[in-house]
Amino acid sequence: MKFPQPYSGSSDDGECDCLPRPETPAEVPVLDTFVLRYQDAWFGMEKRVAFEAADVAAALAMMEREPIGAWAELTREGEIICRRGFEPGGAADYWVVD
């Protein structure tokens, strides 16, 4: 097994060859920062979770496992994207897009 040598700064081309780098900018995904603010279902207190996702659908999929209580909102760059709603009587919850 061969291990990369540490960068000594004396390379001819000035680049470190021990880190993989994307060949084109198209290979680098563009991610947006989202903030999920919600009432924790277990403790009843407000939580905020910041994370990156490619789009709103990916953000909603990532939030699937969070223990969201009575309310929640998803924002991107300070703008509310959607809020969580409930049907009375314990029916399934849903997200309302603003």
Buried (B, 14 or more C-beta within 10 A) or exposed (E): EEEEEEEEEEEEEEEBEEEEEEEEEEEEEEEBEBBBBBBBEEEEEEBEEEBEBEEBEBBBEBBEEBEBBEEBBBBBEEEBBBBBEEEEEEEEEEBEEE
